[in-house]
Amino acid sequence: MKTNLAYVISLILPLTLLLSSCNDQNKDILAEKNLKIAASKLVIEPFDTIVLKLNISKEYLQLKYDSIFWVGDGQANEPLFNSLDSTIQINHQYFALKKSVTDYRIGKHKVYIKTYKNKIASFADSIEFEVRYPTGDFLSFNWNENKAEYLYFNPNLTQEYKNFGTYLCLIKSFDSDKYPTARFEFWGWSSSVNSDKSGEVNLQNLYDTKAERNTIRQFYHNYITQIYGKSTFLYEDSISQSPLRLEYEKRFKYKIGSEKPFADFPLEIWDTPTAHIALISMGDDDYRNSNWYKVIAEPRKF
């Protein structure tokens, strides 16, 4: 079990997954003149959305292939099932003729179409898109845009071989005074009905030691530092002894827990020209008492 767990973690948690099929192995990509991907744009900021689509008849796809999959680095939203024309069924499997994709990692990424015929897999067309450094107030959010937003990144574009995993969630919301807050969180997903909580249970099972959960903290530290530079405050000792609560309360309206066993602890704070950003531990040093991590961002006050 631990061997499998370590393998899954090595794929998921720095979330630097590049599927082997997504590498520049052009010799493995079979040309298919009639199967082409059209993209709404090819340059985005982190968590921005690109809409991909195939302009080809359902009848052709159903006759030509046993199954088809989108394959790539990430997924922004569920397939665009907004009309019957955007989805087809091949051998009892649904395939989206339109797909919404994103990535949070700075750099270039690819999305392919993978097809099967007589149990033989091949790759058809691909697109490459680029994620550039964000120009928003916090990542791709702007504080003066008065709308709630929900974005997420799933490190597997295709669920061909898996039924659960992890994803990054980016949420902008407003309090009763219409003051904005952004939350950058790490959660689990499941392909089964969400009400059974299986995604959350699987996430707990994936990161069932303090060391494994600390990789989430390291991920947030590395990613925010890459974009916004060195933090103003960094605390690395016993979580429950963090001295950063007062610094957090000077900057943020968003209330974090202060009473055990539901106390939260600020561990790192960044001050950027447009935002205050804080890395929060949701729980103390006893990792079995929550001890998860998230990032909070709000407009800069001083």
Helices and strands as residue ranges (DSSP letters): H 2-12, G 20-22, G 26-28, E 37-39, E 43-44, E 50-54, H 58-64, E 67-72, G 84-86, E 87-90, E 93-96, E 98-101, E 107-117, E 120-131, E 149-153, E 164-174, E 180-190, G 194-196, H 198-206, H 210-228, E 233-234, G 239-241, H 245-251, E 265-271, E 275-282, E 292-299
